[in-house]
Each structure stands twice: as structure tokens, then as C-alpha cells.
């Protein structure tokens, strides 16, 4: 009897714990999309996009007072790909997120055209309504699976100077966009000196295999990491990585432009590591065998 | 009259009517050694297992060409449901005339054969469909239909045919059917969880498909051999 009572109390506590929120911001919008829950939350100075109210993980945020400022390390690191190629003309982004990165890119590169592909129509709606994302003749959004978009781009012979893969969060992994076959397709829609930036995670069980997969297709790559934030951005170039000097030179060139968005090149440059910190014998991920 | 009607697909078996039904069916079911009944259940269970496992895998197979969107899953599930329902119709119809364990053994054999193209030609076929059909929803629907309709339909024939083999007494038909559905649906559940939780972690999609083809073919051959040679004494001769 006592045992049963204890169990009931425990269950009730667990339910209360699960239903409580893990943060103090106000939810200003929420909707259930085909793929996930979307929450837009706001506190006194930032507005954020979350997929859950039970964890503190945010997908993207912007400061209400300074909306141009890039707040997230991962976005800064992705923009670090411009140090390899400061002036890409055609950009493909797989995954819109809140659209903050797209807005930054379109402001940074007023002459570039940006194709964004996003699987979730609700995400596009939320980005437009709450995160100031504005499609334009230069910023074109397609609601489609990323892999299908890339295959179509390949079929029509499209070429991109910069491809940004930003389709994962810590729980949702579109496995078909982590394979050598997909990366080969990406490679074929990149120009000869095209650059790839992939936003991923460092504390995952697939670290070795994922790294081996990037390496197998793109060769040596820059591995930008913030370990304690579980942030990792892989940056690779089709015709080999540039020298440190070349990076530093481009950093100088971009310094002023980046400053407007709160990005310091002195913070970025030391992150460009080519150290191999994974098991190089790890098998690559492919369409046939994806162990997750 | 439509072909389906002439073929009698929708005709009720005579047992279902308000006339007092004969308690003994004119043709006896598989009796005799326990092993033959066990095989009937096993094949029905295996059909359920492999159908759901392949349904899950088909999502992985289609993803590189058509993505992993909710529409692709919709296409996959639709094709499997339609194929199964047609399989039930055909299997039920085929069970009417002189049902036998030997004929039943042809179902897993045919399933194995029908699954082979999916293991061999999925990639070139999907590339072709990708070029021809621009909308990934209909691309996925077409690819799923071409690759998986036939094996799923043939697999679906197992359950109604198995019911016929097990039932010899009308009053027990519901119990037999119920137990058979239990076995085949439990098989489906097992196929779903084993494949998604464990098999994909240790084997490639192609390897899993080939294993299923192997098991289905082996089951078919074993049952055929047993029913033709080993279980002769077990089957009851036709009543005169």
C-alpha cells in the first residue's frame, strides 16, 4: 500500500516535472507542424525559436534591440566559410531554421543570390512572421526535402559557390543527408572552387563516422568546434583548403563587414583547425548502411 | 460484369449465410503432424514480419531520391495497404479450390521472387522515376508501387489462405482466424521493432532485403518438400 502510494506520488511528480517549462521566457506563438512543435519565445531582450519547452535548447535567437547581431556561435562559425571565399555569388542553404542566418547572409552579400530549401512549411511561416525573414528575388525559398532539391539542382546543372548544410538539430537527424552519396551530389552542384559549411555536433556517437564521411568526399577540412557548447561546423573547399595566410588575409578584408553583425574575425580565426581528432578507420556513412 | 465480379473475388463463401451452415467443410484442412500446422502459422507470422520490415526499409530506400518527408511515408503506407488488401482478396479466392500445404508453400516462394527486383534494381529504377516525375510525392508513390506492390500483395495472400488450411469446422473458424491474425500481426510488430531498433544498426538495407528473400525462399522450399514427401501420411485424402 505504502509502496503503491509512493509510486503514485513519484509518477505525479514526474508528470509535473515533465509538463513544467525549463525557461522563464514567454511563449508568444506556438504551433504543431508536420514534423515538430514550434515555439517562439521572448524575454526582455531576445526572441527565440524552440522545438520544445522542456529543454533550454534554442534553435535560433535574435536581440530585439539589435536584430542584426549574430548571437550564436554556430552561425558565426558558418559565416566563417566566407574566410575561404569572401564573395560567393550563388549560395544554397539546406535548412532555414529561423531564417536569421539567411537574413545575415543576404545583408552581408548584397550581390549574392541565395536558394534556401526547407522541408517544413510551418518553419517558413514562423521565420517570416516572427524572425523577419523576407524572401526576395535574391532570396528564394523552396519547401522541399533537401536531398530532393539537391538532386533536382544536379539534374538542371545548377552550380553553387557556397553550400550551407544546416538541416539538423540535436534530436532530428535526416539520415539521408549524412551519407557519402549525398555529399557526392553536393559536390557535383558546387563550383570548382566551391565551399561547403556543415553545421553539426561534436558530442555525438556518430562523430567518427560522420567525420570519416566528410573526409572521404571532401578531403581535409576545417573542423571548427566549441566543445562545451556541442557546436561543430565543418568547412571544406572543392579544390583544397587555403593556407593560414590566405585565411588571415580574407579575415582582414571581412573584418569591417563582420563587425556590423557582431562577429570578430580574431575570435573566428583560431577555430580553424585541421587536426584529425577522430578515428580515421571509422567506416563512412552511406545510403545502404546508416546505423541510426 | 466486371472481371473481378466474374472471378468471384467478392463472392461470399457459402458458409456465410443465414442458412444453417454445414459444420464440416467439404474439403479438410491440414491436419496430421503438428509440424504442418506449425508451418502454416510460421509462414503467416513470417509474412507479417517481413512485410512490415520491408515497409520500414522502403522509407530508407526511397529517401535518397524522394526525401524523408511525411508525404513519402504517406506514399509508402498507401502502397503497402492497397497491396495487402488486394493480396487478401486474391489469397482468399485461391484458397477456395483444393487448398493444400504444397500450394501454400508457393506463397513465400513467390514473395521471395517478387522481392528480388527491389533488391536488385531499386537505384536505377528510382533514378528513372526521379527524371520522369517532378513531384516527389508522386515519384515516391510510383517507385513504392513498382518496387513493393507485388511482393506485399503476394505476402498478403498468406493469411486468408492459412485460415482455410487451419479451419475444418465452421463453428471454430472465428477462433482459428483470430489466432492466425494474432500470429501474423505479432509477426508484423516484431518485424517493425526488430528492423528499426536493431537490424538497421548491424546490416545494410540491401543485406536485410536479401536475408528476407533467403528466409522466405527457404521456408517455401522446406514447406513444399515436407508437404510433398514428408507429410504424405498427414494429409487427409479427398472425400469421395
Interface residues (C-beta under 8 A of the other chain):
Chain A: X34 X35 X119 X144 X145 X146 X147 X148 X151 X152 X155 X174 X175 X176 X179 X181 X182 X287 X288 X289 X290 X291 X292
Chain B: X60 X63 X64 X65 X66 X67 X68 X69 X70 X72 X130 X131 X134 X136 X200 X201 X202 X203 X204 X205 X206
